[in-house]
Amino acid sequence: MCHYKEVRKTKKYQFTQKDKTGAVKDCGYMIYDSADDESAELRFYGDICSATWISKWFEEDKCPQDVADFLAELTTEGGGHKKLDVYVNSGGGDVFGGLAIYSILARYPGEKIAHIDGIAASIAGIIPFACDKVVAPKYAQLMLHKPWTSTWGNANDLKKAIEALNACEQSIINVYKEHAINGTTEEKIKSMIDRETWLTAEQAAEYFAIELLDTEPVAACVSDSYKRYMNTPATLLNISESAQKPEPPIPQEGEDINNRKRKLQMSLDVLKLLK
């Protein structure tokens, strides 16, 4: 089981892990978003959300507005932009939120280096590629799969949902294709997405521009998304089952529909940016 506790006053999260005997040991830590005069750090160590009301429920989760607000603070006194280190250890989340975050990060003009610390699964997998360089320990993980959603309505509503998902998938393919190496084709990327492919960073570096590090990856984050995937490694399922997040509060009547409408509109706006 892997979980975290906050070490107060330092914004430091200490990760612990139980071994087979039940003994607890430290297995790493993280520092929450921080900045100094020369550089800044942005960490995706939870799920990707679509709206602020969700991300505020869990401090480690991120939504597009969180990222936009953070980057807005990074302009230096001389009008320049600070170097940004982006750390990713996320099981994924909302596809529209992830696409928006990718676009927001890609537009940031300062130097950006992405670090896949433990896992970059599902929509979290494209976020590192919004940066100028991606680095990762050899045994960190990347996962590609088809986007999915939940919806309701008549045949026209369902057709719109299918069209939106297909457009999202093509945008995801375009991101990976832009950072492909060694002759990796769009067809190859699509085939990996179709069958939900889990890769170590060492394997992923055969297809995409990732610089490998000879260091140990951070323990994979806890995510509710693992149980929804088809080919999730058993070790990640065990983490998810033993450290469930509490459910966020249920929105008031009508709020969920409004959130879904905003997500759909956000997806259309993002797809225009990614074309």
Buried (B, 14 or more C-beta within 10 A) or exposed (E): BBBBEEEEEEEBBBBBBBEEEEEEEEBBBBEBBEBEEEBBBBBBBBBBBBBEBBBEBBBBBBBBBBBBEBBEEBEEEEEEBBBBBBBBBBBBBBBBBBBBBBBBBBEBEBBBBBBBBBBBBBBBBBBBBBBEEBBBBBBBBBBBBBBEBEEEEEEEEEEEBEEBBEBBBBBBBBBBBEBBEEEBEEEBBBEBBEEBBBBBBBBBBEBBBBEBBEEEBBBBBBBBBBEBBEEBBEEBEEBBEEBEBEEBEEBEEEEEEEBBEEBBEBBEBBBEBBE
